Amino acid sequence: MAEGWARQLCGGALKVRSAGIEAHGKNPRAIAVMREAGVDISDQESTALTGEMLSQADYLVTVCGHADEHCPALPAGVQREHWPLEDPAVATGTEEEIMAVYRNSREDIRQRVADLIERLQGRQRQSSA
């Protein structure tokens, strides 16, 4: 969801890549709730983070405790931020209750991504001034 929001909200101003400690495949519920918000993530792939990705990164965001604890060493100059998000994939209850958790996650992630983009674009403006 974060990659989808980042692509939608940055307007192509930033290069966005998403990867995890391990690949998990596509999540139909995440695809559905993002589609409700007008963001199509159905073509995004779940990929594992590689050294090549890290070598090209300027900024890395981890989004769960597992990723925060197992994040590899970062190359010099790569900034890192952690967002302690609850994983909606572990939600239980009725389908409507589970989808409500996904919708809450979607909105939390949207706000965090929007805030990050604003900060990063502010830095770019400052460094080019």
Order of alpha helices (4+ residues) and beta strands (2+ residues): alpha-alpha-alpha-beta-alpha-beta-alpha
